[in-house]
């Protein structure tokens, strides 16, 4: 499912217009993105949580030349599914 399909599905379930539904979904994504950019955590009970994990710097290898390279430290957004979501997927 891509974003337009998500908008259509949510619009159908809520009875709202596609335009209003798209605005609400965009606002939701923006709010989650804003909180994660401040290294916060977003918990949606029954669905899951979004948070930022720090990745330490490490040594890797260039697959073409086999030369060792340093991969810098970074931050990555992660999603951890909640119990209810896991249970519904594993039925």
C-alpha atoms as one frame of an Amber mdcrd trajectory, in Angstrom:
protein
   0.000   0.000   0.000   1.366   3.406  -0.932   0.333   6.822   0.366  -2.517
   7.484  -2.122  -3.937   4.034  -1.353  -3.681   4.759   2.381  -5.492   8.066
   1.896  -8.250   6.314  -0.062  -8.644   3.559   2.551  -8.785   5.979   5.485
 -11.128   8.286   3.578 -13.476   5.389   2.910 -13.447   4.229   6.546 -14.026
   7.703   7.977 -16.387   9.073   5.327 -14.214  12.188   4.959 -13.070  13.706
   1.683  -9.799  12.584   0.141  -8.398  16.102   0.484  -9.190  16.355   4.225
  -7.918  12.831   4.841  -4.650  13.580   3.045  -4.190  16.739   5.138  -4.752
  14.749   8.356  -2.315  12.011   7.319   0.312  14.589   6.302  -0.155  16.398
   9.628   0.286  13.090  11.483   3.489  12.281   9.595   4.770  15.838  10.155
   4.107  15.622  13.907   5.911  12.267  14.168   8.839  13.578  12.093   9.093
  16.741  14.197   9.154  14.782  17.458  11.787  12.352  16.154  13.951  15.234
  14.917  14.045  16.423  18.552  15.088  12.848  19.475  11.740  12.300  21.162
   9.625   9.158  21.166   6.093   8.694  19.812   4.070   5.887  21.408   0.771
   4.791  19.917  -0.736   2.329  22.388  -1.795  -0.870  20.650   0.087   0.034
  17.463   3.735   0.663  18.289   6.361   3.283  18.954   8.723   5.398  16.903
  12.081   6.477  18.310  15.589   7.473  17.289  18.511   5.087  17.797  22.127
   6.194  17.753  24.487   4.122  15.636  28.124   4.163  16.667  30.925   4.801
  14.191  32.378   1.597  12.806  34.794   0.227  10.258  33.445  -1.214   7.031
  34.878  -2.382   3.751  34.444  -1.152   0.209  33.083  -4.250  -1.575  34.846
  -3.402  -4.836  38.330  -2.667  -3.507  38.154  -4.456  -0.131  39.642  -1.267
   1.330  38.738  -0.489   4.957  36.597   2.621   5.389  35.242   4.399   8.440
  31.460   4.643   8.604  30.566   7.693  10.725  28.144   7.641  13.660  24.544
   8.360  12.717  20.991   8.471  14.009  18.243   6.288  12.571  14.477   6.335
  13.117  13.122   2.948  14.190   9.645   1.526  14.670   8.825  -1.141  17.215
   5.460  -2.833  16.751   3.165  -3.033  19.769   1.702  -6.263  21.131  -1.740
  -5.741  19.568  -0.216  -5.138  16.123   2.050  -8.182  16.468  -0.875 -10.323
  17.549  -3.085  -9.232  14.644  -0.304  -9.832  12.095   0.487 -13.281  13.525
  -3.077 -14.645  13.454
